[in-house]
């Protein structure tokens, strides 16, 4: 498993830093638990994070988590086309983030499921420096957590999206 | 002029004299090769020709100086020329007027030139200024007859007297025939000194007439259009404000005099100095320069501003990216600090607190602070860029204001410039009109009425004078005078020819002054000597003699300026076969021929006697008639060793010389 120290590009380092991804994970898992009543499969973050970080995909996400996933996938092939590549390139970051988050208690590990942990309270002025983009990522993460949570069969979820574990 | 003596000087000072008798027939009888035929050339040389023209031989080698003693009127002249070297022309000459004795060899020094000698002889025998002007269309220069031309009538050289093709001496040489033709009128007296004077007078009168006519035309023209010209100029002067518009009374048309007087005042007024205002020009130039440089600066500013814009754009983009990084990194602020030992959900191994994960945390923190720093720096740039931009904008504004000011200044200057150049133009135009007026006034001829009448009448007089002179100089007039003179000569030619019983002489014979030959007017038409229409031998020589004697008779009677001698070379040659050169023996001739020859001599003798000393004839011949009258005429006999050159001269020094160099008949080469 790669460590941060192996990643030298500062852009990627900053943009996909484990703290941020941990926040996203926390947001997604939190919603997922509310809807599904249980933790998220451990492999699902590897799909969820690329979706949440990709702005064009975010723009076209349905407004309700009750929307038909496969129908949406069929109707939005362009968001699927680059998904695999993005997922692959983000994989190490996601892995580091999961480990980081679990170490810090942001998420709890229960077998193969990840459950919501705890975040520190927002420091003063945090919201002021938050960019729209960062806020949008978090909002998308929350939606995706709900959407994934409503799917009946999490095992086939990856496959539906065209990814292999 | 007649010949008294021929004098030859040898190189060592010996003198050879040949004496002639004035006013008589002189005969030099001699064998061939005794120097007879060189006499023509020697005489001509002494009389001023440029070369001795003596063939190389005894004469040319042994003679140092050639000289003639001539008599003109009652004066003697000694004319001497040094011998030449080879073919060179000689101009040296010696002239002694009235020598008391013949100069000795040592005294022979040139004191003049051949050209001056000729001049002297011309005036000595009385050739005055004369001029033969060719008629219009001919290309010859006007020829004045001079001394050389008089000699045509004084020689009949070998090959001339018996030559039917030519009549006159040297007639067959280049240009000489034309010279003879041109100068004959003068010697006949058909054209003289008066004519020259008349010609000069005519030229003068023509010039005067031309001037008078011009003056008259101008004065008359002015009378006619006087007021027009002055009036027009006056209007012009008003137009350019040289004259007050009401300076002239519009009602009465002004007289010429009044107009001219007014114009004169214009010319007399001193000229105002022009307004030299060049400062306008300088100001103009400065403003233009400043404008140009400001515009340049404005362009620069625009470029700089654009650069700043571009930079800002990039900077903003950069900043927003940094912001993104910052925000995401700042998430670390939400991550709790404590570690929990747990299993790695991915690989299942136990995650120990510390180790690489702590590194992750601090790495993020480091990155966060680094990004924060970069943001700060970028932020610091922003105000600097802003300040620069503001400064540029302010400067641009200032420039705009200044440009606007300058444009106003320039248009104001341009207006002033316009005014100045208009003023200058006005002054120029005034100067121009003033000049025209001055020229007009200066060219006025202004004659009173009485002067005009006088001018008219004097012009008429001049015209009449010119016409009369032209009439008297009519070339046709000269031609008819020549014919008249020739007619008198011809009467004599006919009578002499008849006394020799020459062919056609009974029909009447004449000299044709254009064709330069003798022609007989026979019943069947004119018979020309040069066309072979008159028979041979006696007739040829006879007609030559008749012509020359008749001419001299006329010259003597009319006192024309021609030397009074004729040198005739071998009248008897007509009777010798053409191929007989040396050793011609007179005794080989037939009796008839001999008799004919004698009759020629008799004619010459009789003519000379008749002229009572006015004419001198010198004949050179083989003939040696025994008759007393003939023997009395013989002055030299060159036979049996006697010749022109004394035999002693042919042995130059006491010591030897190769005989082969001379032309002695008895030589043996050693």
Interface residues (C-beta under 8 A of the other chain):
Chain A: X1 X3 X4 X5 X10 X11 X13 X14 X15 X16 X17 X18 X19 X20 X22 X23 X42 X95 X96 X98 X99 X100 X101 X102 X103 X104 X105 X106 X109 X112 X114 X118 X119 X120 X122 X123 X126 X129 X130 X131 X133 X134
Chain B: X323 X324 X325 X326 X327 X328 X329 X330 X331 X332 X333 X334 X335 X336 X337 X338 X339 X340 X342 X343 X344 X345 X346 X347 X351 X353 X356 X357 X359 X360 X361 X363 X364 X367 X370 X371
